[in-house]
Amino acid sequence: DSNGGRSVFKCLLKSNPTIFFYQLASFNLNAGL
């Protein structure tokens, strides 16, 4: 669910923000934003 997804993102952001932002940027590019 959405709450679980946000928890995963928060954990990833805390553990490795560089990877998190890289993945976020890649997702945005793939979505055409």
PDB file of N, CA, C and O in Angstrom:
ATOM      1  N   ASP A   1       0.839  -1.210   0.000  1.00  0.00           N
ATOM      2  CA  ASP A   1       0.000   0.000   0.000  1.00  0.00           C
ATOM      3  C   ASP A   1       0.867   1.249   0.000  1.00  0.00           C
ATOM      4  O   ASP A   1       2.092   1.146   0.058  1.00  0.00           O
ATOM      5  N   SER A   2       0.261   2.415  -0.063  1.00  0.00           N
ATOM      6  CA  SER A   2       1.020   3.656  -0.182  1.00  0.00           C
ATOM      7  C   SER A   2       1.841   3.946   1.070  1.00  0.00           C
ATOM      8  O   SER A   2       2.958   4.455   0.975  1.00  0.00           O
ATOM      9  N   ASN A   3       1.295   3.626   2.238  1.00  0.00           N
ATOM     10  CA  ASN A   3       2.046   3.857   3.475  1.00  0.00           C
ATOM     11  C   ASN A   3       3.314   3.018   3.511  1.00  0.00           C
ATOM     12  O   ASN A   3       4.376   3.512   3.887  1.00  0.00           O
ATOM     13  N   GLY A   4       3.209   1.753   3.123  1.00  0.00           N
ATOM     14  CA  GLY A   4       4.373   0.878   3.074  1.00  0.00           C
ATOM     15  C   GLY A   4       5.398   1.403   2.086  1.00  0.00           C
ATOM     16  O   GLY A   4       6.598   1.365   2.356  1.00  0.00           O
ATOM     17  N   GLY A   5       4.938   1.891   0.948  1.00  0.00           N
ATOM     18  CA  GLY A   5       5.841   2.435  -0.056  1.00  0.00           C
ATOM     19  C   GLY A   5       6.606   3.630   0.468  1.00  0.00           C
ATOM     20  O   GLY A   5       7.810   3.757   0.244  1.00  0.00           O
ATOM     21  N   ARG A   6       5.896   4.513   1.173  1.00  0.00           N
ATOM     22  CA  ARG A   6       6.570   5.688   1.730  1.00  0.00           C
ATOM     23  C   ARG A   6       7.601   5.279   2.771  1.00  0.00           C
ATOM     24  O   ARG A   6       8.674   5.877   2.855  1.00  0.00           O
ATOM     25  N   SER A   7       7.280   4.260   3.566  1.00  0.00           N
ATOM     26  CA  SER A   7       8.232   3.789   4.571  1.00  0.00           C
ATOM     27  C   SER A   7       9.505   3.282   3.904  1.00  0.00           C
ATOM     28  O   SER A   7      10.612   3.552   4.371  1.00  0.00           O
ATOM     29  N   VAL A   8       9.337   2.539   2.801  1.00  0.00           N
ATOM     30  CA  VAL A   8      10.499   2.027   2.066  1.00  0.00           C
ATOM     31  C   VAL A   8      11.338   3.184   1.547  1.00  0.00           C
ATOM     32  O   VAL A   8      12.564   3.156   1.651  1.00  0.00           O
ATOM     33  N   PHE A   9      10.685   4.207   0.984  1.00  0.00           N
ATOM     34  CA  PHE A   9      11.429   5.356   0.468  1.00  0.00           C
ATOM     35  C   PHE A   9      12.161   6.089   1.585  1.00  0.00           C
ATOM     36  O   PHE A   9      13.298   6.526   1.404  1.00  0.00           O
ATOM     37  N   LYS A  10      11.513   6.224   2.741  1.00  0.00           N
ATOM     38  CA  LYS A  10      12.163   6.901   3.867  1.00  0.00           C
ATOM     39  C   LYS A  10      13.382   6.124   4.332  1.00  0.00           C
ATOM     40  O   LYS A  10      14.427   6.711   4.614  1.00  0.00           O
ATOM     41  N   CYS A  11      13.251   4.799   4.413  1.00  0.00           N
ATOM     42  CA  CYS A  11      14.390   3.971   4.827  1.00  0.00           C
ATOM     43  C   CYS A  11      15.532   4.090   3.823  1.00  0.00           C
ATOM     44  O   CYS A  11      16.695   4.206   4.209  1.00  0.00           O
ATOM     45  N   LEU A  12      15.200   4.059   2.542  1.00  0.00           N
ATOM     46  CA  LEU A  12      16.221   4.166   1.507  1.00  0.00           C
ATOM     47  C   LEU A  12      16.876   5.541   1.551  1.00  0.00           C
ATOM     48  O   LEU A  12      18.093   5.658   1.405  1.00  0.00           O
ATOM     49  N   LEU A  13      16.072   6.578   1.753  1.00  0.00           N
ATOM     50  CA  LEU A  13      16.617   7.930   1.808  1.00  0.00           C
ATOM     51  C   LEU A  13      17.596   8.070   2.962  1.00  0.00           C
ATOM     52  O   LEU A  13      18.629   8.725   2.824  1.00  0.00           O
ATOM     53  N   LYS A  14      17.280   7.456   4.105  1.00  0.00           N
ATOM     54  CA  LYS A  14      18.167   7.533   5.266  1.00  0.00           C
ATOM     55  C   LYS A  14      19.435   6.714   5.058  1.00  0.00           C
ATOM     56  O   LYS A  14      20.523   7.135   5.453  1.00  0.00           O
ATOM     57  N   SER A  15      19.295   5.536   4.435  1.00  0.00           N
ATOM     58  CA  SER A  15      20.438   4.630   4.309  1.00  0.00           C
ATOM     59  C   SER A  15      21.374   5.038   3.170  1.00  0.00           C
ATOM     60  O   SER A  15      22.593   4.926   3.296  1.00  0.00           O
ATOM     61  N   ASN A  16      20.801   5.513   2.055  1.00  0.00           N
ATOM     62  CA  ASN A  16      21.645   5.866   0.911  1.00  0.00           C
ATOM     63  C   ASN A  16      20.960   6.935   0.056  1.00  0.00           C
ATOM     64  O   ASN A  16      20.365   6.610  -0.972  1.00  0.00           O
ATOM     65  N   PRO A  17      21.036   8.195   0.462  1.00  0.00           N
ATOM     66  CA  PRO A  17      20.357   9.281  -0.260  1.00  0.00           C
ATOM     67  C   PRO A  17      20.825   9.443  -1.697  1.00  0.00           C
ATOM     68  O   PRO A  17      20.042   9.842  -2.559  1.00  0.00           O
ATOM     69  N   THR A  18      22.097   9.139  -1.969  1.00  0.00           N
ATOM     70  CA  THR A  18      22.593   9.276  -3.344  1.00  0.00           C
ATOM     71  C   THR A  18      21.846   8.336  -4.282  1.00  0.00           C
ATOM     72  O   THR A  18      21.386   8.745  -5.348  1.00  0.00           O
ATOM     73  N   ILE A  19      21.729   7.062  -3.876  1.00  0.00           N
ATOM     74  CA  ILE A  19      21.000   6.085  -4.677  1.00  0.00           C
ATOM     75  C   ILE A  19      19.538   6.509  -4.801  1.00  0.00           C
ATOM     76  O   ILE A  19      18.945   6.414  -5.876  1.00  0.00           O
ATOM     77  N   PHE A  20      18.963   6.977  -3.691  1.00  0.00           N
ATOM     78  CA  PHE A  20      17.560   7.392  -3.689  1.00  0.00           C
ATOM     79  C   PHE A  20      17.319   8.471  -4.737  1.00  0.00           C
ATOM     80  O   PHE A  20      16.406   8.352  -5.554  1.00  0.00           O
ATOM     81  N   PHE A  21      18.130   9.517  -4.716  1.00  0.00           N
ATOM     82  CA  PHE A  21      17.928  10.618  -5.654  1.00  0.00           C
ATOM     83  C   PHE A  21      18.224  10.199  -7.088  1.00  0.00           C
ATOM     84  O   PHE A  21      17.576  10.674  -8.022  1.00  0.00           O
ATOM     85  N   TYR A  22      19.198   9.312  -7.266  1.00  0.00           N
ATOM     86  CA  TYR A  22      19.492   8.792  -8.602  1.00  0.00           C
ATOM     87  C   TYR A  22      18.291   8.030  -9.157  1.00  0.00           C
ATOM     88  O   TYR A  22      17.900   8.226 -10.307  1.00  0.00           O
ATOM     89  N   GLN A  23      17.714   7.166  -8.334  1.00  0.00           N
ATOM     90  CA  GLN A  23      16.541   6.398  -8.754  1.00  0.00           C
ATOM     91  C   GLN A  23      15.371   7.330  -9.030  1.00  0.00           C
ATOM     92  O   GLN A  23      14.643   7.142 -10.004  1.00  0.00           O
ATOM     93  N   LEU A  24      15.188   8.334  -8.179  1.00  0.00           N
ATOM     94  CA  LEU A  24      14.088   9.285  -8.354  1.00  0.00           C
ATOM     95  C   LEU A  24      14.247  10.043  -9.664  1.00  0.00           C
ATOM     96  O   LEU A  24      13.276  10.222 -10.399  1.00  0.00           O
ATOM     97  N   ALA A  25      15.463  10.490  -9.962  1.00  0.00           N
ATOM     98  CA  ALA A  25      15.724  11.195 -11.207  1.00  0.00           C
ATOM     99  C   ALA A  25      15.486  10.285 -12.411  1.00  0.00           C
ATOM    100  O   ALA A  25      14.896  10.702 -13.408  1.00  0.00           O
ATOM    101  N   SER A  26      15.949   9.043 -12.309  1.00  0.00           N
ATOM    102  CA  SER A  26      15.753   8.086 -13.401  1.00  0.00           C
ATOM    103  C   SER A  26      14.272   7.852 -13.642  1.00  0.00           C
ATOM    104  O   SER A  26      13.830   7.796 -14.789  1.00  0.00           O
ATOM    105  N   PHE A  27      13.502   7.714 -12.569  1.00  0.00           N
ATOM    106  CA  PHE A  27      12.061   7.502 -12.696  1.00  0.00           C
ATOM    107  C   PHE A  27      11.410   8.686 -13.392  1.00  0.00           C
ATOM    108  O   PHE A  27      10.577   8.502 -14.280  1.00  0.00           O
ATOM    109  N   ASN A  28      11.782   9.908 -12.996  1.00  0.00           N
ATOM    110  CA  ASN A  28      11.216  11.106 -13.601  1.00  0.00           C
ATOM    111  C   ASN A  28      11.547  11.194 -15.085  1.00  0.00           C
ATOM    112  O   ASN A  28      10.694  11.558 -15.895  1.00  0.00           O
ATOM    113  N   LEU A  29      12.797  10.859 -15.446  1.00  0.00           N
ATOM    114  CA  LEU A  29      13.191  10.889 -16.849  1.00  0.00           C
ATOM    115  C   LEU A  29      12.399   9.857 -17.647  1.00  0.00           C
ATOM    116  O   LEU A  29      11.928  10.143 -18.748  1.00  0.00           O
ATOM    117  N   ASN A  30      12.255   8.654 -17.087  1.00  0.00           N
ATOM    118  CA  ASN A  30      11.514   7.599 -17.768  1.00  0.00           C
ATOM    119  C   ASN A  30      10.041   7.953 -17.919  1.00  0.00           C
ATOM    120  O   ASN A  30       9.393   7.537 -18.880  1.00  0.00           O
ATOM    121  N   ALA A  31       9.510   8.723 -16.967  1.00  0.00           N
ATOM    122  CA  ALA A  31       8.117   9.143 -17.024  1.00  0.00           C
ATOM    123  C   ALA A  31       7.936  10.340 -17.958  1.00  0.00           C
ATOM    124  O   ALA A  31       6.808  10.733 -18.257  1.00  0.00           O
ATOM    125  N   GLY A  32       9.049  10.917 -18.419  1.00  0.00           N
ATOM    126  CA  GLY A  32       8.991  12.038 -19.344  1.00  0.00           C
ATOM    127  C   GLY A  32       8.705  13.357 -18.661  1.00  0.00           C
ATOM    128  O   GLY A  32       8.201  14.283 -19.297  1.00  0.00           O
ATOM    129  N   LEU A  33       9.020  13.466 -17.361  1.00  0.00           N
ATOM    130  CA  LEU A  33       8.761  14.711 -16.639  1.00  0.00           C
ATOM    131  C   LEU A  33       9.950  15.654 -16.732  1.00  0.00           C
ATOM    132  O   LEU A  33       9.910  16.754 -16.181  1.00  0.00           O
TER     133      LEU A  33
END
